[in-house]
Amino acid sequence: KTNRDSERKIADLRILVDDVVQKLKDHRMQESEKDDGRKGLKEQAVHMVQRINEMREKVSQTEEDNLALKRSEASLRCQLRHKEQQLENVERSLTTRFSGRYDGRY
């Protein structure tokens, strides 16, 4: 009878040990999945930060380009006004020079 009790206790202990081992394996697997999930999230976050920085650089470059274009436009408008003024002066000069006076030199 003692031998049977001992065998039963050993069998019960094996079942308990197997159960604990399985629980540890399950726990490790869950932790591994969590770590993999964290790594995935970290990679996604790093990628998103890189993308945000790229977009910021593009926005900054576009703003610089827009400012340069506005400056160029302002410069061209100023040159155009100057040329228009010169043209008006030439037209005025010609109309006053030739307004009704023809002396045959031209």
C-alpha positions as protocol buffer text, in pm:
chain_id: "A"
residue {
  index: 1
  type: LYS
  ca { x: 0 y: 0 z: 0 }
}
residue {
  index: 2
  type: THR
  ca { x: 283 y: 241 z: 77 }
}
residue {
  index: 3
  type: ASN
  ca { x: 430 y: 174 z: -263 }
}
residue {
  index: 4
  type: ARG
  ca { x: 98 y: 259 z: -430 }
}
residue {
  index: 5
  type: ASP
  ca { x: 67 y: 578 z: -230 }
}
residue {
  index: 6
  type: SER
  ca { x: 418 y: 674 z: -327 }
}
residue {
  index: 7
  type: GLU
  ca { x: 350 y: 601 z: -693 }
}
residue {
  index: 8
  type: ARG
  ca { x: 28 y: 802 z: -675 }
}
residue {
  index: 9
  type: LYS
  ca { x: 212 y: 1094 z: -512 }
}
residue {
  index: 10
  type: ILE
  ca { x: 486 y: 1073 z: -777 }
}
residue {
  index: 11
  type: ALA
  ca { x: 221 y: 1069 z: -1053 }
}
residue {
  index: 12
  type: ASP
  ca { x: 44 y: 1367 z: -894 }
}
residue {
  index: 13
  type: LEU
  ca { x: 375 y: 1553 z: -868 }
}
residue {
  index: 14
  type: ARG
  ca { x: 453 y: 1477 z: -1234 }
}
residue {
  index: 15
  type: ILE
  ca { x: 113 y: 1611 z: -1333 }
}
residue {
  index: 16
  type: LEU
  ca { x: 175 y: 1925 z: -1125 }
}
residue {
  index: 17
  type: VAL
  ca { x: 524 y: 1968 z: -1270 }
}
residue {
  index: 18
  type: ASP
  ca { x: 396 y: 1916 z: -1625 }
}
residue {
  index: 19
  type: ASP
  ca { x: 121 y: 2169 z: -1557 }
}
residue {
  index: 20
  type: VAL
  ca { x: 370 y: 2424 z: -1420 }
}
residue {
  index: 21
  type: VAL
  ca { x: 605 y: 2364 z: -1715 }
}
residue {
  index: 22
  type: GLN
  ca { x: 319 y: 2413 z: -1963 }
}
residue {
  index: 23
  type: LYS
  ca { x: 210 y: 2731 z: -1787 }
}
residue {
  index: 24
  type: LEU
  ca { x: 568 y: 2861 z: -1803 }
}
residue {
  index: 25
  type: LYS
  ca { x: 585 y: 2778 z: -2176 }
}
residue {
  index: 26
  type: ASP
  ca { x: 252 y: 2955 z: -2232 }
}
residue {
  index: 27
  type: HIS
  ca { x: 371 y: 3254 z: -2032 }
}
residue {
  index: 28
  type: ARG
  ca { x: 697 y: 3273 z: -2229 }
}
residue {
  index: 29
  type: MET
  ca { x: 505 y: 3252 z: -2556 }
}
residue {
  index: 30
  type: GLN
  ca { x: 273 y: 3532 z: -2445 }
}
residue {
  index: 31
  type: GLU
  ca { x: 571 y: 3744 z: -2342 }
}
residue {
  index: 32
  type: SER
  ca { x: 741 y: 3672 z: -2673 }
}
residue {
  index: 33
  type: GLU
  ca { x: 425 y: 3776 z: -2860 }
}
residue {
  index: 34
  type: LYS
  ca { x: 408 y: 4093 z: -2651 }
}
residue {
  index: 35
  type: ASP
  ca { x: 775 y: 4166 z: -2727 }
}
residue {
  index: 36
  type: ASP
  ca { x: 714 y: 4103 z: -3097 }
}
residue {
  index: 37
  type: GLY
  ca { x: 413 y: 4333 z: -3081 }
}
residue {
  index: 38
  type: ARG
  ca { x: 618 y: 4599 z: -2904 }
}
residue {
  index: 39
  type: LYS
  ca { x: 896 y: 4565 z: -3161 }
}
residue {
  index: 40
  type: GLY
  ca { x: 641 y: 4598 z: -3439 }
}
residue {
  index: 41
  type: LEU
  ca { x: 489 y: 4906 z: -3277 }
}
residue {
  index: 42
  type: LYS
  ca { x: 834 y: 5055 z: -3223 }
}
residue {
  index: 43
  type: GLU
  ca { x: 925 y: 4998 z: -3589 }
}
residue {
  index: 44
  type: GLN
  ca { x: 598 y: 5157 z: -3697 }
}
residue {
  index: 45
  type: ALA
  ca { x: 658 y: 5454 z: -3467 }
}
residue {
  index: 46
  type: VAL
  ca { x: 1013 y: 5501 z: -3597 }
}
residue {
  index: 47
  type: HIS
  ca { x: 885 y: 5481 z: -3955 }
}
residue {
  index: 48
  type: MET
  ca { x: 611 y: 5734 z: -3879 }
}
residue {
  index: 49
  type: VAL
  ca { x: 860 y: 5974 z: -3718 }
}
residue {
  index: 50
  type: GLN
  ca { x: 1086 y: 5943 z: -4023 }
}
residue {
  index: 51
  type: ARG
  ca { x: 791 y: 6008 z: -4254 }
}
residue {
  index: 52
  type: ILE
  ca { x: 686 y: 6310 z: -4046 }
}
residue {
  index: 53
  type: ASN
  ca { x: 1039 y: 6449 z: -4062 }
}
residue {
  index: 54
  type: GLU
  ca { x: 1047 y: 6396 z: -4439 }
}
residue {
  index: 55
  type: MET
  ca { x: 714 y: 6575 z: -4475 }
}
residue {
  index: 56
  type: ARG
  ca { x: 837 y: 6862 z: -4256 }
}
residue {
  index: 57
  type: GLU
  ca { x: 1143 y: 6897 z: -4479 }
}
residue {
  index: 58
  type: LYS
  ca { x: 921 y: 6899 z: -4790 }
}
residue {
  index: 59
  type: VAL
  ca { x: 694 y: 7161 z: -4634 }
}
residue {
  index: 60
  type: SER
  ca { x: 994 y: 7372 z: -4537 }
}
residue {
  index: 61
  type: GLN
  ca { x: 1142 y: 7344 z: -4887 }
}
residue {
  index: 62
  type: THR
  ca { x: 807 y: 7431 z: -5044 }
}
residue {
  index: 63
  type: GLU
  ca { x: 775 y: 7736 z: -4819 }
}
residue {
  index: 64
  type: GLU
  ca { x: 1127 y: 7846 z: -4918 }
}
residue {
  index: 65
  type: ASP
  ca { x: 1044 y: 7793 z: -5286 }
}
residue {
  index: 66
  type: ASN
  ca { x: 721 y: 7991 z: -5249 }
}
residue {
  index: 67
  type: LEU
  ca { x: 906 y: 8276 z: -5081 }
}
residue {
  index: 68
  type: ALA
  ca { x: 1167 y: 8279 z: -5357 }
}
residue {
  index: 69
  type: LEU
  ca { x: 892 y: 8282 z: -5620 }
}
residue {
  index: 70
  type: LYS
  ca { x: 715 y: 8570 z: -5445 }
}
residue {
  index: 71
  type: ARG
  ca { x: 1040 y: 8766 z: -5434 }
}
residue {
  index: 72
  type: SER
  ca { x: 1102 y: 8691 z: -5800 }
}
residue {
  index: 73
  type: GLU
  ca { x: 747 y: 8793 z: -5888 }
}
residue {
  index: 74
  type: ALA
  ca { x: 785 y: 9121 z: -5697 }
}
residue {
  index: 75
  type: SER
  ca { x: 1115 y: 9189 z: -5876 }
}
residue {
  index: 76
  type: LEU
  ca { x: 962 y: 9114 z: -6215 }
}
residue {
  index: 77
  type: ARG
  ca { x: 662 y: 9336 z: -6141 }
}
residue {
  index: 78
  type: CYS
  ca { x: 897 y: 9618 z: -6044 }
}
residue {
  index: 79
  type: GLN
  ca { x: 1095 y: 9572 z: -6366 }
}
residue {
  index: 80
  type: LEU
  ca { x: 771 y: 9564 z: -6564 }
}
residue {
  index: 81
  type: ARG
  ca { x: 653 y: 9890 z: -6405 }
}
residue {
  index: 82
  type: HIS
  ca { x: 990 y: 10046 z: -6482 }
}
residue {
  index: 83
  type: LYS
  ca { x: 972 y: 9933 z: -6847 }
}
residue {
  index: 84
  type: GLU
  ca { x: 611 y: 10054 z: -6875 }
}
residue {
  index: 85
  type: GLN
  ca { x: 719 y: 10392 z: -6735 }
}
residue {
  index: 86
  type: GLN
  ca { x: 1004 y: 10407 z: -6986 }
}
residue {
  index: 87
  type: LEU
  ca { x: 763 y: 10319 z: -7268 }
}
residue {
  index: 88
  type: GLU
  ca { x: 519 y: 10588 z: -7154 }
}
residue {
  index: 89
  type: ASN
  ca { x: 805 y: 10841 z: -7148 }
}
residue {
  index: 90
  type: VAL
  ca { x: 909 y: 10745 z: -7501 }
}
residue {
  index: 91
  type: GLU
  ca { x: 548 y: 10767 z: -7620 }
}
residue {
  index: 92
  type: ARG
  ca { x: 506 y: 11110 z: -7457 }
}
residue {
  index: 93
  type: SER
  ca { x: 832 y: 11226 z: -7605 }
}
residue {
  index: 94
  type: LEU
  ca { x: 731 y: 11111 z: -7951 }
}
residue {
  index: 95
  type: THR
  ca { x: 381 y: 11258 z: -7934 }
}
residue {
  index: 96
  type: THR
  ca { x: 509 y: 11597 z: -7816 }
}
residue {
  index: 97
  type: ARG
  ca { x: 791 y: 11597 z: -8069 }
}
residue {
  index: 98
  type: PHE
  ca { x: 564 y: 11512 z: -8361 }
}
residue {
  index: 99
  type: SER
  ca { x: 242 y: 11676 z: -8253 }
}
residue {
  index: 100
  type: GLY
  ca { x: 156 y: 11880 z: -8556 }
}
residue {
  index: 101
  type: ARG
  ca { x: 511 y: 11988 z: -8633 }
}
residue {
  index: 102
  type: TYR
  ca { x: 666 y: 11828 z: -8932 }
}
residue {
  index: 103
  type: ASP
  ca { x: 981 y: 12002 z: -9043 }
}
residue {
  index: 104
  type: GLY
  ca { x: 1093 y: 11741 z: -9293 }
}
residue {
  index: 105
  type: ARG
  ca { x: 1385 y: 11605 z: -9094 }
}
residue {
  index: 106
  type: TYR
  ca { x: 1210 y: 11285 z: -9000 }
}
